[in-house]
Amino acid sequence: MITIKKILVPMELSNVSVPAIGYASSLAKNLDAEVILLHVMPMESLKQNFGGGYGEGLVVGPDTPGIKSQTSVEHLYQSKQQIMLSFLDQKIGPALRQNVKFRPLVRLGKITDEIIAAAKEEQCDLIVMTGREGSLRRLFGASVTERVVRHAPCPVLSMRPSAQVRTEKDERLQVSLIDRWAA
């Protein structure tokens, strides 16, 4: 029997990540697994936004607990981890954090390389990610999702943002219709 104890979810702090986080959380709850939320900061991002927070639709102000305006890289990592947990609470719901163990992980580098490296180093059993393939990516080469699928050390579940999921009540819902994944 296959055992899944660690699920890696690459996230970009936008609504595109929400379906993958929700689906991985549902799996983790049923399998008693840990969800590792990975946010990779490209080097360009570090140069442009050093010390700042970013994320689509986030409410982060100077009084947000755990988020400080620091200038060291270590403080930047800690700040990003707090932003990831705030994102999780705002987009998924705080009730889910009581039933599933989440661990934020922030890395700096090339997105695909860091996803693959984190999966190896953390000995993940599954990667769950939302792919958003556009025509430009198809023209200019493989997408992040395609490269992760090809080189990952474990199985990869790639979801489309418009995918359907089955609920506990055996209903089929569009992922985009699900606002909260709270248990």
C-alpha positions in Angstrom: 0.0 0.0 0.0 1.2 3.5 -0.8 1.8 5.8 2.1 1.5 9.6 1.7 2.9 11.5 4.7 4.2 14.7 3.0 2.5 16.7 0.3 4.3 19.6 -1.3 2.2 22.4 -2.7 4.1 25.1 -4.7 2.2 28.4 -4.3 2.5 31.8 -5.8 0.4 33.8 -3.4 -2.4 34.2 -5.8 -5.9 32.8 -6.3 -4.4 30.3 -8.8 -2.9 28.4 -5.9 -6.1 28.0 -3.9 -7.5 24.9 -5.7 -4.2 23.0 -5.2 -3.9 24.0 -1.5 -7.6 23.0 -0.9 -7.2 19.6 -2.7 -3.9 18.8 -0.9 -5.5 19.8 2.4 -8.4 17.4 1.8 -6.0 14.6 1.0 -3.8 15.4 4.0 -6.8 15.5 6.4 -7.9 12.0 5.2 -4.4 10.6 5.1 -3.0 12.3 8.3 -0.3 13.9 6.2 1.6 17.1 6.4 1.2 19.8 3.8 4.4 21.7 2.9 3.5 25.1 1.3 6.4 26.1 -0.9 6.9 29.7 -2.1 9.9 30.3 -4.4 11.2 33.8 -4.7 13.0 34.3 -8.0 16.2 36.3 -7.7 14.6 39.2 -9.7 11.9 39.4 -7.1 14.4 39.7 -4.3 16.1 42.6 -6.1 12.8 44.4 -6.9 10.9 43.8 -3.7 13.5 43.3 -1.0 11.8 43.2 2.3 8.3 43.8 0.9 5.3 41.6 0.9 3.2 40.7 -2.1 0.2 38.6 -2.9 -3.0 39.0 -4.8 -5.9 40.2 -2.7 -4.0 40.0 0.6 -4.7 42.3 3.5 -1.3 42.9 4.9 -0.5 46.0 6.8 2.2 47.2 9.1 0.3 46.0 12.1 -0.1 42.4 10.7 1.3 40.1 13.5 4.7 38.6 12.7 5.3 40.8 9.7 8.0 43.4 10.2 9.9 45.7 7.8 13.4 44.2 8.1 16.2 44.2 5.7 18.0 40.9 6.2 17.3 37.9 4.1 16.5 35.8 7.2 13.8 38.3 8.2 12.5 38.3 4.6 12.1 34.5 4.8 10.3 34.8 8.1 8.1 37.6 6.8 7.2 35.5 3.7 6.3 32.5 5.9 3.9 34.7 7.9 2.4 36.1 4.6 1.9 32.5 3.4 0.0 31.6 6.6 -2.1 34.8 6.4 -2.9 33.9 2.7 -3.9 30.4 3.9 -6.2 31.8 6.6 -7.8 34.4 4.2 -8.2 32.2 1.1 -8.8 28.7 2.7 -10.1 29.4 6.2 -8.5 29.2 9.6 -10.6 26.2 10.6 -8.7 24.0 8.2 -5.4 24.8 10.0 -6.7 23.0 13.1 -7.2 19.7 11.2 -4.2 19.7 8.9 -0.6 20.3 9.7 0.8 23.0 7.4 4.4 24.1 7.2 5.5 27.1 5.1 8.7 26.8 3.3 10.4 29.8 1.4 13.2 29.3 -1.0 15.2 31.6 -3.3 16.1 30.6 -6.8 14.7 29.3 -10.1 11.1 28.1 -9.5 11.3 24.7 -11.2 14.6 23.8 -9.7 13.6 24.8 -6.2 10.3 22.8 -6.4 12.2 19.7 -7.4 14.9 20.2 -4.8 12.4 20.8 -2.0 10.5 17.7 -3.0 13.8 15.7 -2.7 15.1 17.3 0.4 11.8 17.1 2.3 11.2 13.5 1.0 7.8 14.4 -0.2 5.4 11.6 -1.3 3.3 13.8 -3.6 3.3 17.3 -5.3 0.0 19.0 -5.9 0.1 22.0 -8.1 -2.3 24.1 -10.2 -1.0 24.6 -13.7 -2.1 27.5 -15.9 -0.9 26.8 -19.3 -1.1 29.6 -21.8 -0.4 29.7 -25.5 2.8 31.7 -25.0 4.3 29.0 -22.8 3.5 26.4 -25.4 5.3 28.5 -28.0 8.4 29.2 -26.0 8.9 25.9 -24.3 7.8 23.8 -21.3 5.9 25.3 -18.5 6.9 25.1 -14.9 4.3 22.3 -14.4 5.6 20.3 -17.3 9.2 20.5 -16.1 8.2 19.5 -12.5 6.2 16.5 -13.8 9.2 15.4 -15.9 11.9 15.8 -13.2 10.1 15.4 -9.8 11.2 12.6 -7.5 7.6 11.7 -6.6 4.2 11.7 -8.3 2.8 15.0 -9.3 -0.9 15.9 -9.3 -1.4 18.8 -11.7 -4.8 20.5 -11.5 -6.4 22.9 -13.9 -8.1 25.9 -12.2 -11.3 24.9 -13.9 -11.3 21.3 -12.8 -14.1 19.5 -11.1 -13.8 17.9 -7.6 -16.1 15.5 -5.8 -17.3 16.6 -2.3 -17.9 14.4 0.7 -21.6 14.5 -0.2 -20.7 13.0 -3.7 -21.4 16.2 -5.5 -19.3 17.5 -8.4 -18.2 21.1 -8.1 -16.1 23.3 -10.3 -12.9 24.2 -8.4 -13.5 27.9 -9.2 -16.8 27.8 -7.4 -15.3 26.7 -4.1 -14.5 29.7 -1.9 -13.7 28.0 1.3 -12.3 24.5 1.9 -12.9 24.6 5.7 -13.5 21.2 7.1 
